[in-house]
Amino acid sequence: MSKIDVESALVEQAFVSVIIPCRNEARYIRACVESVLGNAWPPDRVEILVVDGASDDGTREIIQSIASQFTAVRLLDNPKRIVPTALN
């Protein structure tokens, strides 16, 4: 098996988690999440965790709408509202 074949096999098996911390990003969150959904990675090998810091501008509703269509997208809460907490 060549090096390229080994690397291809590893990529096919890898599971990727994309973490998107946000707060009050209603203007941009749909395009952000859709850009991740539109990548070439196998859809069954990726999860998109949108970690919301108590948005009050409709961001949560947009994420919930996307999550209802794509099982890879999950909305999580970040009550501390800071990025390091969202990433942890």
C-alpha positions in Angstrom: 0.0 0.0 0.0 1.5 3.4 -1.0 1.8 6.4 1.3 -1.1 8.1 -0.6 -3.4 5.1 -0.1 -2.6 5.0 3.6 -3.3 8.7 3.9 -6.5 8.4 1.9 -7.7 5.5 4.2 -7.0 7.7 7.3 -8.9 10.6 5.9 -11.9 8.4 5.1 -12.0 7.2 8.7 -11.4 10.5 10.5 -14.3 12.2 12.3 -14.2 15.9 12.4 -15.8 18.2 15.0 -16.2 21.9 14.0 -16.8 24.2 17.0 -18.4 27.6 16.2 -18.6 29.9 19.3 -21.1 32.7 18.7 -23.2 35.4 20.3 -25.6 37.7 18.4 -24.4 36.6 14.9 -27.8 36.5 13.2 -26.4 38.3 10.2 -23.6 35.8 9.6 -24.3 32.5 11.3 -26.3 30.9 8.4 -23.6 31.6 5.9 -20.9 30.3 8.3 -22.7 27.0 9.1 -23.7 26.5 5.5 -20.0 27.0 4.4 -19.0 24.2 6.7 -21.8 22.0 5.5 -20.8 22.6 1.9 -17.2 21.3 2.3 -16.0 18.1 0.7 -15.7 16.2 3.9 -18.0 13.1 4.1 -21.2 14.3 5.8 -21.4 11.3 8.0 -17.9 12.0 9.4 -18.5 15.5 10.7 -20.4 17.3 13.5 -20.9 21.0 13.7 -21.3 22.3 17.3 -22.6 25.8 17.4 -22.0 27.1 20.9 -24.2 30.1 21.6 -23.5 32.6 24.3 -27.1 33.6 25.0 -27.8 35.4 21.8 -30.9 37.6 21.7 -30.9 38.7 18.1 -32.4 35.5 16.5 -29.1 33.6 16.2 -30.5 30.7 18.2 -33.6 30.4 16.0 -31.5 30.3 12.8 -29.2 27.6 14.2 -32.3 25.6 15.4 -33.7 25.8 11.9 -30.5 24.6 10.3 -30.2 21.8 12.9 -33.7 20.6 12.1 -32.5 20.0 8.5 -29.0 18.7 9.1 -28.3 16.1 11.9 -24.7 17.1 11.9 -25.5 20.5 13.4 -26.1 20.8 17.1 -26.8 23.9 19.2 -25.1 24.0 22.6 -25.4 26.7 25.3 -22.5 28.8 26.6 -24.0 30.7 29.6 -20.7 32.3 30.4 -20.7 34.0 27.0 -17.0 33.9 26.4 -15.1 32.1 23.7 -12.7 30.0 25.8 -15.7 28.5 27.6 -17.4 27.7 24.3 -14.3 26.0 23.1 -14.0 23.8 26.2 
